Amino acid sequence: MNRSHFLAATSALVAGSAPAPSSAAVVPGGTSFVERRAQFDEQAFDGVVGRPAQIRQLIEAVAFNPGVLNNIKNSFNGLQFGYGLTADQISIAIAGHGPSSSYAYTDYVWQKYRIGEFFNIHSADGKPITRNLWLQAMSTYDPAADPGDERGMYQDRSIEMLQKRGLIVLTCHTAVEEQSRALVARGFAPAGMPAETVAVDILTHLIPGAVVNPSMVATVAILQKRFGYTYAALTL
């Protein structure tokens, strides 16, 4: 499926809180437990991760530690302002799987499947977090801003702002499928909802711009070997 068509469909679903479609044609990676090559939009994937860049950096995140977003912000700033690369010469991807898959989940997913409780992600008062607190931009996109302005875009570590700066948010199809089965087994999915339907629901309610791949551990190797990404493991 064309990636732009998928993103448009996903945005409409999130905005309207519509039920996830059942057709594999609008589910990134399809509805199989193991994504097949015929279901993978490899051309669209290659276009995103293989865009022209002088520096390509891959940051793998498994354990959930939002400090990784600050690390990504610092990498963008160091490359741009310290080493003098222009913004369009930098490509950074976050490979979130395990609990860190949830960076790519919309509030709809966080609330419906009690993601905070499922992954033991709690607020300072000890209560499970019920939405994606790390998504929304906290500043205005302004490339002319002072990088030292603590309220400006260059110190904004939100996912949305980092995406505007070029961050690629990767989503593991295998992780979603496995988590869906665990959500059902542990009673976090609505009663009677099969794991296959949970997976479709999650995959069609990802944050805008999320890029689904067949398997994150395999994709780490592809990004390093085929596209020349350097590797950093920050939350394993």
N, C-alpha and C positions, 0 to 999 in steps of 0.2 A: 504494500500500500504506500502511496505517496505520503511522505512525512508531513507535509503541510496540510494535507487533507485530514490526517490523523489528529494533528494538533488542533485544528479547527473543530473537529468533532468532540475532542476531549474538553475543550474550553466551553463548548455549548452544554455538554453534560454537567460539568461542574457548576456553571452559572445557573442552570435550570434544575439542579438536583434530580435529574432524570435517572431512571434505572439504567444500569449498564447494558449495552446491547449484547445480544447473544451471538451475533454473526462474527466469525473469526476474521472477517474482512476488515473489521474496525478495531480489532484487538492487536496491539503491537506484539509480534512474536507468535500470534495465534493462540489457540486454546489447548494445545498439547502440553503434557507435563514437561517433556523435553522438546525445546524449540528446534525445528528442522530448518535446514538452509533455505528451503522453499518458502518458509514462513518469515524469514529474516530479510528485512529491507536493507541489504548490505550496501547498496549504492548510496542510499540516504545516510547510513551510518558513516561510510567512508567520507562523504561530503562534509559531515560535521567535524569528525575527529581529524580528518586529513586536510583541513583548510590550510592555506599558506601561513607559515609561522616560522620564526627563527628559533624560538624556544618552545618546546612542548614538554609539559610536566604532568605526570599522573600521580595523584594522591589517593592511596587506598585507605578506606575507612571501614572498619568492621564494628568494633566497640563504639557505642554512642558517646561521643565527647564533642560538644559543639565548639570547643576550642579549635577544632580543625578548620572552622570557617575563618577564624582570626589568622591562622597560619596561611590560608589561601589568600586572604587580603594582604598580608605582609609580603607574600611572594609576588603578587601583582605589583605592589608598590616598589619593592626592591628592584624588580626587573625593569619597571618603567622609569622610576626616578633615580635609582642608584646606578643602574647599568645603562640607562639611556635608550632602551628599546621603546618603540612606539606601541601603543595599545594593540594595534592590529598585527603586531609581530609576536604576540604572546598567546599561547593556547594552553590552558590549564583544565584538567578534567578531574572530577572527584568520582572515585569508584566506590560507591557506598553499597555494601551488602551486609548481611546479618542485621543487627539493629539499626545500622546506619542507612539501610534502605529507606527508612522512614523520612529522611530529608526530602525525598522525592514524592512523599504522600501528601495529598491535599487534606484540608481540615475535615472534609467529608470522610475520608478513610480513617483519619485519627479518631474521629468521634464514633463512627459506626462500629469499628472493630476494637475500640479502646486500646489504641496502640501504646499509649503511655503506660497503662497497666500491664499490657502484654510484655513489653520490653523493660519494665521497671524503670521508666523514665519519669522522674518526679520533680516537682517544683520545690522551692526552699522550704515550704510548709509541709512537705512529705506527701502531698497529694499527687496522684497520677496526672500528667499533663494531657490535655484533651484536644490540643490543636497544634499545628505546625508553627511554633513560635519563632522559628528561625527563617521563615520565608519572606515576610513583607519587608520591603525597602524602608529604611529609616531616614532617607535623605533624598534630595532631588538629583537626578543625573545631570551633572554639569562638568564636562571635561576640563573647564577652565578653573575649577575650584582649587583652593590651596590644599595640597596634600596633607598639610599639618593641621587643618581644621578638623577638630574632633567630631564635629557635627556634619561634616561634608561627606561627599560620596567616597572619597578615598580612604576614609576610616569606617565606612559602613560595611559590616561583615554579614549583612543579610544575604540570603541566597539570591533574591531577586536582583540586588545591586551587583553582586558578583557575576551573575549571569549577564547583566548588561555590559559588564567589563570583559566578558568572554568566557566565563566559566561554563564548562560542559558538565551537566549533571547526568551521570550514567545510572541506569537502573537494570538490575539483574533479573531476567525473566525466571531463571531457576529459583532465585531467592523468593520471588513473589509466589511461585507455585508451592515451594516448601513451606513458607510462612502461612499460606492459605490453609494448608492441611493442618498445621499446628493450631491455627486460630479456631478451626472447627473442632479439633480433638480436645482443646482446652476450654471450649465453651465461650469463645469470644465472638463467634459469628452468630447471627440470628438463628434461632432454632429451625432445624430442617434445611438450612442452606448448605448445599454441597460445596466441597472445596473447589471444584472446578468453577462454580459460579462466583465464589469469593475471589478467585484469581482474576477472572474477567472483570469483576467490579473494581478491583484495585488497579489493574493495568489500564483501565479506561478512566481512571480518576487520579492520574498522576499530575504533578505540577506542570504548567506550561513549559515546554522546552526539554523535558526529561527525555533522554535517549535510551531506549530499551535495547539490550544486547542479550544474546542467548545464555551466556554464563560469565559472570564477572571474573572469576579466576582465569578463564580462558581469554577473556578480553584484555586483561592485564598483559598477557603475553603478546597478543596481537598488537596492542598499542606500542609496546616496547620494540618488538621486532619489525613490524611493518611500517610503523609511523614514527619511530624514533623518539618516543616519549621517555624521559627520565622518570625514575620511580622513587617515590617516598611513601613509606608506611608510617602513618602518624597515629592511628588509633586501632591497632591490631590487638 
